[in-house]
Amino acid sequence: MIVQKFGGVATRNKEMRELCIHHIKRGIEQHGKVVAVVSAMGRKGEPYSTDSLLSITKSFCTSPEASDLVAACGELISSAVMSAELHAAGITNEIAYGHRTGIFTDSNFTDADLLRVDARKLKELFNEVDCVVVPGYQGVTLDQKFTTLGRGGSDLTAVVLCSVLNGKFVEFYKDVPGVMTEDPKFTKDVKKIDGLNYEQFSDMLKMGSTIIQKKAADFAEVYKIPLHIRSVYNEETGTWIPAKTEA
């Protein structure tokens, strides 16, 4: 099995989610089973994005627990929509959220640390379906309160689940072809980097690249989890970390 992670751009509307479903279907055909980790739909200003939910009231800054509860709703909505559309496309799937993901954290709301991960329920679900949809960015405390894993925490969700499920690798679907030599938003003459080692990738993140969460990259390096950062728009090979010659 593999883990595929779809960010806010990839899940923002039906047309984009159809691309995600195509990749999930291909992933099942090639690897047997897929965990699809999804972020909240869209970016700041769009109705279901994390930033939009957190802007409902300024009072969230006084209650980290309440802030995490509303922030978790973005990924829950995205998971429900993705699951329904996967069913409509004929792909058997289940949603795993809350304690069903097995991701247990401390109670440091808004930037929780992992305590343990229990993959038993996810493994049971894979006896019944080809795809498990997981809302990223969140875990639960031992007394079942929602927490979030810091900005970009859906990336950490994907890498952690790949580790405990013994997945082959994690695919991160982006609106760019892979890791680029420069930020294409600000520089025209950019090229895709075909492969990096963990140290090179970590250095790029330290220098300010936001391609994935630094905490997720560090976890991948420690547990030797291959990462494939690629475009959601096509099936071309992106950037492999660590570098490899073929997908």
N, C-alpha and C positions, 0 to 999 in steps of 0.2 A: 504494500500500500504506500501511498504518498500523501502528503499534506499540501493543499493549495490554499493560499491566502489571497483574498480579494479585498482591496481597500475601498475607501469611500468613492473614488472616481469610478471604479469598476462596478459598483453596485448602485450608482446614483439614479438610474432610470431603466426602463424595461429593455431598451435597445442594448445598453451596456451589459445588463444581466444576461441577455441572450448570448453574448460572447462568453460570459463566465460559464454558463451552462454547457456551451460547446466544449470548453476546456475541461470541465468536470467529466463530461461524457467521454472525451478522449482519454482522460486520466484513468477512468474505470476500465476502458478497453485495453489500455497498455499495462496497467499495474494492478488491476483487480478491485481495489477498494480506494476510496478517496475521503479524507477529512477535508471539508471545505470550511475554512475559518473566514468569517466575514466581519468587516468593519461597519460602522454606521453609514448610512447612505448619504453621499454627497459631502460637500465641504461647507465651511462657514457661510451662513446666509441661506442655505437650503434647509427646508423645514425639518428634516429628520437627522441632521448632522449633530454630532456631540456638542459642538459650540452653540448651535441654535437651542438645543435643549437646556444647556447650562445658562443661557441668557434669559430664560423665562423669569427668573427673579435674582436680584443681586444678593438676596439673603442666603443663597447657597454657600457663599463664602464664609458664613458663620456656622455652617453645619456640614463638615466633610462627609458624614455618613449619608445625609440627604443628597448631597451633591453626587456621590457615587451611585446612589440608587437611580437618580434620573439619568446620569450618564450611561448606565448599563442599559437603559431602555433603547438607546439608539441601535446597539448591536442586536438586541432582542427583536426589534422591528425588522431589521435587515434580514435576520435569520428566518423569521416567519415568512417574509416575502420570498426569499430565495427557496425555501423548502416547498412552498406552494407552487412556485413556477417549475421547480424540478419535478414535482409530481405530475404537473400538466404536461411536461416533456417526456414522461414515461420513465423517469429515473427514481428508483426506490430510495427513500431517504428517511432519516429521523433527525429531529433537532435535539441536541444535548446542551442543556443550559443549567445554570446553578450547580448544585452538587452532582448532577449527572455528568458534568465534564471531568469531575475528579480533581479540579484545581483548587486547593485549599491554601489560604493566605493568612497572614497576620491581620490585625485590625488597623493598620496604618492606612486609613482611607485616603484615596486619590493617588497613592503611590505604594501599593502594598507589595510585600515580599512573599515569595512562595514559601510555604511550610512543607507541603508534600503534594504529590500528584498520584491519584488512584485511578488507573486506567481500566478497572474491571468492567464498569458499566459500558464504556465505549466499545470494549471488545465484545461484550454481549450484543450490543446493537449491530455490530458487523456480522453477526450470525444471521441477521434478519434482512439487512439492507446493504446496498452497494456504496452509499454515501451517507456520512454523518455530517450535518451542518452544525457548526459550533460558533456561537457569538464570541468574538474575540474581546480582548481588553479587560476581561473580568474574571474574578474568582469569587469564592465565598469564604467567610470565616468559619471556624469550627462550629459556631452557633448559627450558621446559615444566613449571615448578612452579606449582601453584595459589596464587593470591593472592586477597585480598578487598579490596573498594573502600570500606571504612569502613561504619559503621552506616547502614542505609538505602541501601546501594550498588546494590540492584536498580533503584532509580529512575534512577541514573546509567547503568546498563546500557541501560535503555529509551531514554533521551534520546540517548545516543551512537549507538546503532544506528539510530534514526530519522534522525539527521544523515547518517551514512555511506551509508544506503540511500535517501536522498532521500524519506523518508516524508512524508505529509501532516501528521501530528500524532501525539502520544502520548496515549492514554487511560489514566488511572490509576483503577482500580476500587477503591472504598472502601466502608466500612460507614456512610458519611454521604453526603448528597445532593451535596456539593461542598465548597468552602471556605466555612466558616461564620463569622458575625460574632463568635461566642465558641465555646469548647470545649463541645459539648453534653453532655459527661460531667459538667461542673461547673455549667453554666448552663442553665436551662430556656428562657428567652426568647431563642432564637437564630434567625437567618435565614440562608438561603443567599445568597451573593454571586454574582450572575450572571456578572460579568466583572471582571478586574483587568488592569492593565498589569504588565509585568515588574518595574518598580521597586516598585510597591505590594505585589506578591507577595513580593518579596525582603525588604521591610521587615517583613512579617508573620512570615517565617521567622526573621529576626534577633531578633524579639521573643519567639521560643520556640515558634512553631507547628511541629508535626512532620508536617504533611500530606504533604510529600515532603522528600527530602534537599536541604539547601541547596546542596550541590555540583552536584546535578542541575539545580536551578533556575537556578543561575549559568550552567551550560553551555547551557541552553535559551535564556537571554537573549543570550548571545554569538552563538549560531548561529541565532537567530530561529526556534526550533522551537515551534510552538503546542502548548499543553498543555490537555487537557480532563480535569478532575478530577470524577468522577461516581460515582453509586451502583452497586454491583454488583447490587442487588436489583431494579432496574427499568431502563427505557430513557429515563428523563427526562433532559433536558439538565442538566448540572451547571454547573461554573464554568469559563469559558474564560479562558486566559491566553496571549496578550493577548485582551482582551475582543472578542467578536464577537456578531453578532445571531442566527446560526443555526449548527447543527452541520453 
